[in-house]
Amino acid sequence: PEVQFLANRGYAVLQPNFRGSTGYGRKFWEISFKQWGLSMQDDVTDGTKWLIEKGIANPKKIAIYGGSYGGYATLQGIVREP
């Protein structure tokens, strides 16, 4: 519901299935081991950069939020990509 709320108000929303997301098999899950804040975060950063390159997102108007691991990814995004 949050994604639809934002999208219906004109926001571009990136909701990535970063490495380790469930539902993609054991290998996809295992590549996330010991990668919190590393390659898992790169998936979020790469997706954001792609949106900017395609002109979908304005680099001066990027926001990030999340809960559970998404909360951790939010903190890492603020620290690594201010």
N, C-alpha and C positions, 0 to 999 in steps of 0.2 A: 504493500500500500504506500510506503514512503516514496518509492521510485515513481509510481504513477502520480502521486501528489506533486512531486517536483517537475516531472516531465509535462504534466498538464498545465503547469505555470511557466513553461518556456525554458526550463533548465535542461541542458544536456546532462545525462546521468550515465556514468560509467560504473557498472556493477560487475567487476571481473571475477571469473572463476580462477583465481591464482593457484599456483602449484600447491597441491595438498588438499584442494577442494574435494569433497566426497562425490561419489557418483561417476568417477572416471577411471576406476580400476585401481588395483593395488600399486602398480608402478607409478602412476600419477600421484598417488598419496605418498609413496615412499620418497619421491624426489624432494619432498618438503622437509624431510628429517634434518634437523639442525640448520634450517634455513630461515627461521623466523628473523625478520629484519634484514635479510640478505636477498637471495634470489626470489623469495616470495614477495618481497617489497618491490623488487625490480619489475615484477609483473604489473603492479599498480602504476609505477612510474612510467613504464613503457606504454601502457594503455593511455595514460594522460598525455604523454608526448605525442602519441598518434592522433589523438583528438585535436590537439593544437595544430599539428602539421596539416591536417585535413581541413582546418578552418572551422571546425565544429565547436571548439572551446577557445575562449580568450585567455591567454596566459596570465593576464592581470586580474582575472576573475575566477580563479580556481578555488574550490572549497573541498574539504575532505572530512568525512565523519564515518563512524561505524560503531558497532557494539561487538563484544566478545573479541575475537581476533581482529575484527575491523577496528575496534578501539585501539588496539596495539598498532595496527597498520596506520591509523591516523596519527598517532604519536610519532612513529618512525617517519612518516611522510613530512611532518612538520620539521623534524630534526634533520632529515637527509636532503629534503628538497624545499627549503624555506621560500 
